[in-house]
Amino acid sequence: MKFIINIIFLLFFISAYCQEKDFYVVDNSYYKIFKNKKVKQLKNYKTDLLDGGIESRYLEIVRDFDIYGNIIKEREYYDNDTINDIEIKHIYNEKHKLIKTEWLWLDDKTIEVTEYEYNKDGKLKKSCDYLKNLNSDIVRLQNCDKYIYRKDLIKKVKSYEKNKTKFYYKKNDSLVIKYSDKKELVSKYFNGDIVYLKNNSEITKYTRNHKGQVFKIEIINNENKIITTFLFEYKDELLIKVIKKNSAGFTIEFDDIHYEFHQ
C-alpha cells in the first residue's frame, strides 16, 4: 500500500508526492497559528476545470484540530463525496511533537502505525513502523529508523530495513542537503523547511513567505521546463485557496479551504 500525499497535506507534513518520513517531515510547526485562530475543523473542497468550465467540485479532505492547534484526525474523500479508504489519527506530546500516527485502511482493514521517540533535547532519535490487521492482535514491526546528529543537525539516518543509511550534510548554518544511501541528492532544507525535492525525473521547488508558509510550488521536468505550478493564498494567516496551473499557465484545478472554530 502506498499513501499518496495531497498537495494541501504539504502544509502540515512537508513532503511532496512521496512519503519521505524523516526529521523535517515530522512537522507540527503551524500549531500556534491554528491555536491562536481557534481552528476546530478544516474542510478542503476541490474544483476540477475542463476547457475553462467547471467539471466537478467535491469535498476532498476534512481535518480536525484540538484546542492546542494540533491536527488530531484526517479523512479523505472520493470525488463523489463518499468517504475514502483512509482515516488518519495523530497523537502529540506536551511539546506538540508527533509521537504516534495511525493510518486506517478501510479497504483491507489494516492499520499502519508509526511511533516516534525524542531525546532530552527534543530531537527525533527513533521512528518505527508497524502493521496490524483489524481482525488480529498481531502487530508486525516493519522498520525502524535511528537518527544520528552532529551538533544540532542530522548527520545520517540508519534504517533497520536492509541496513540502509540515508545521509544528511550540513552546508552552512541554515542549509541542509539530504542524500540517499546511494549518495544521490534527494532534497534541500532551509531553516528546517524543505525548498527542493528530487523525485525520479522531476524536481519540486518551494517558495515561502516570511512565516515559512509555502506560497508557490513549481514542478520541473528533466528538460528544466515547468510542468505544474501551485499558488497558495492566505487570509489572516490561514490558507484559503490553492491554484494549480499547467505548463501553459492555465488553471486546471483549485482548492477552497473553509474553517470552523472553537468557541
Helices and strands as residue ranges (DSSP letters): G 7-11, H 31-36, E 39-50, E 53-65, E 71-77, E 83-92, E 98-105, E 110-118, E 124-133, E 139-150, E 153-159, G 161-163, E 165-170, E 175-179, E 185-190, E 193-199, E 202-208, E 214-220, E 226-235, E 238-246, E 251-261
